[in-house]
Amino acid sequence: MGKTIIISNRLPVQLQIDNGSIKAIPSVGGLATGMKSVHSGGDSLWIGWSGLTDEEIPEELADDIDEALAKHGSSKVKLTSEEVDGFYYGFSNRTIWPLFHYFLQYSEFELDSWDTYKKVNQKFADAIIKNANEDDVIWIHDYQLMLVPQMVREAMPEVSIGFFLHIPFPSFEIFRTLPWRKEVLSGLLGADLIGFHTYDYERHFLSSVRRLLGLEVSFNDIYLEDRIIKVDSFPMGIDYKKFSDAAKEHLQREPKDQSELQQRLNKHKIANPKAKFLLSIDRLDYSKGIAKRLNAFEYFLNKYPHYKEKVRLIILAVPSRSNVPQYQLLKKEVDELVGRINGEFSTVSWTPIWYFYRSMPFDNLIDLYTSSDIAWLTPIRDGMNLVAKEYIATRTDKSGVLILSEMAGSANEMNESLLINPNNFEQIADTIDEAIKMPVEEQQERNGVLQKRLERYNVERWANDFMTSLLEQKEANNTEVSRKLSKKLLSEVEEKYKKSKKRLLFIDYDGTLAGFHNDPQKASPDEELYELLDKISSQENTDMYLISGRDKETFTKWFLPKKYNMIVEHGVWISKNGEPFSMLENVKKDWMEKIHPVLESFVDRTPGSFIEEKNYSLAWHYRKTDPDFGQKRATELNTVLTSLIANDDLSVLNGNKVMEIKSSNVNKGRAAMRVYTEADYDFAFAIGDDWTDEFMFQELPETAVTVKVGLQKTAAKYYVDGTKDVRLLLKRFLD
């Protein structure tokens, strides 16, 4: 395998020119930190703009800059001040940034800026092509470089390319307003893997691809000529250990060793121990909702006047793009709001808002994180928001409350925080009140869960997951499906059934006889179904078995009084003619401790999923997740589990919205064949809807009539559309 090439707008180092010499200082930003595990040793190269325009670089220092960057495994792309203005400040930040954050009113669609964007993207692509070989792995980052993947693909068709977007991808209705929308999509589709922070962004992207380019999209795969492009979500984490360790060290400092800021914070804490600090940290950007947050704070003070002199809002607004007009207007608005609110509510001993418009050193950030009782982060739209994760990581005693906008990408992973709509002032005021009153025990319970998740899925894990997924990307195979059970075929099956002398029927329950429900108990049999099964089971020379993955307790309650034959838990238990269940297979459970952490990691990345621990199996349920996202994660989990249990006597059953890990000697096919060999049957029938039923279809003899419910890849001979068709089919078997 070749080297890894990382490409971003800015390099992970900062250049400083001082007295005719050049220094390259490593950056400490999230991306630079996250890529440490990928950008290491001599087998990687990072390509990007140095931060200095051609006009700012003295000719005699050009070679020195290259040497300084090379020591950090980096190589620069040269840009003029005109290119920076049109590419970065122009198209990237006056067109794409506002549009993708749903601020359509701020988006400028200037042809000159677009042309410059294309020109600079080609410069980046040329730099990659110059340094890359076909066996290299290329990872391109963010919205400034969305045309680069296809530019590289055209020159290097076989190279492996990944792209990650660190901001939201907007809905189709917003994205379609971009004049160069198809060009941007085509540029991104040069990649083999396209990553987003959340499934919502992924879904918006797939919708735009489907509707604007007319390409075939299957779950998270895009079919493009002879390539399949995978689209996936990878929520970016933080360097958890860095923040946690810094907070622990910070709390151990003697008062004399503390920063001036910390001493000021301590002074106010001592003066009023019951007072609460609310912390707001953002770049000064209209997408962060700072002005709206200030108005909401004013609303809170008016609704809950008893909190005056008992709360203080600390706002750190980091300067950003100060030469863009909208940002200049925003700063003016924020300055005026802070002044007006402080003027309205301040007393001799209390100023409600402390406002800092600056960058702060890392140590001072830790001061603020560890001293603030509540972190209040309410962006109007945010790709991820790592500040929320940093705050939680620094809460060493697990105290503190996080109020987080549901519009932030990190909200998908941080359900234990107090999620709010940043436009709902009433809800915000009530939530601040709830946060102030929240018992420490509840704070610790919520933050304990968050900390475990954030520590486990950190920024290094994010980078490694993306690279692993990129390296594993392969061509997908076309699937084949069975024949639909047409009227003609149905008549042939019915004729065979009625002419047979000894019949055996295996009928699945969930998804076959009854539809699925989020609450499984709501899938209980109806009177019509009881009547149908009564008639079939009472026919002469007919053995009917309900065969299911359900637990024996449920089927005992539903069907044992009916004296139906039953096989449950995929073949562990059997009941005949109303007798109590007995074990059909001997199974073990000592393997569960090994598999449980794997399932837990997928629960972390798949909101709405959960683990069910049965007596002899583990099941990962994802019925409550977004359907497409859940299926995608199930495919990924299946790959992981298959490799993990390769040397164990275990297997994975892919059910409908559930994956179950169990002993290999248990499946519906094995159970069905044991029953089949007990008598001389001249007609065998099996019907089911998911992959757990495939074992029956495969194991039963060729003469058996096997039917799949739903159009899917299957070993069954026939298929029907749904549960309604199943009942109509079974009624054809009645005399």
Secondary structure, DSSP 8 states (H G I E B T S, - for coil): ---EEEEEEE-SEEEEEETTEEEEEE--SHHHHHTTTTS-TTSEEEEEE-S--GGGS-GGGHHHHHHHHHTTTEEEE---HHHHIIIIIIIIIIIIHHHHTT-GGG----HHHHHHHHHHHHHHHHHHHHH--TT-EEEEESGGGTTHHHHHHHH-TTSEEEEE--S----HHHHTTSTTHHHHHHHHTTSSEEEESSHHHHHHHHHHIIIII--EEETTEEEETTEEEEEEE------HHHHHHHHHHHHTS-GGGS-HHHHHHHHHHHH-TT-EEEEEEEES-GGGTHHHHHHHHHHHHHH-GGGTTTEEEEEEEE---TTSHHHHHHHHHHHHHHHHHHHHH--SS--SEEEEES---HHHHHHHHHH-SEEEE--SSBS--HHHHHHHHT-TTS--EEEEETTBGGGGT-TTSEEE-TT-HHHHHHHHHHHHH--HHHHHHHHHHHHHHHHHS-HHHHHHHHHHHHHH--------B-EE--HHHHHHHHHHHHH-SSEEEEE--BTTTB---SSGGGG---HHHHHHHHHHHTSTTEEEEEE-SS-HHHHHHHHGGGT-EEEEGGGTEEE-TT---EESS----TTHHHHHHHHHHHHHHSTT-EEEE-SS-EEEE-TTS-HHHHHHHHHHHHHHHHHHTTTTTEEEEEETTEEEEEETT--HHHHHHHHHTTS--SEEEEEESSGGGHHHHHHS-TTSEEEEESSSB-SSSEEESSHHHHHHHHHTT--
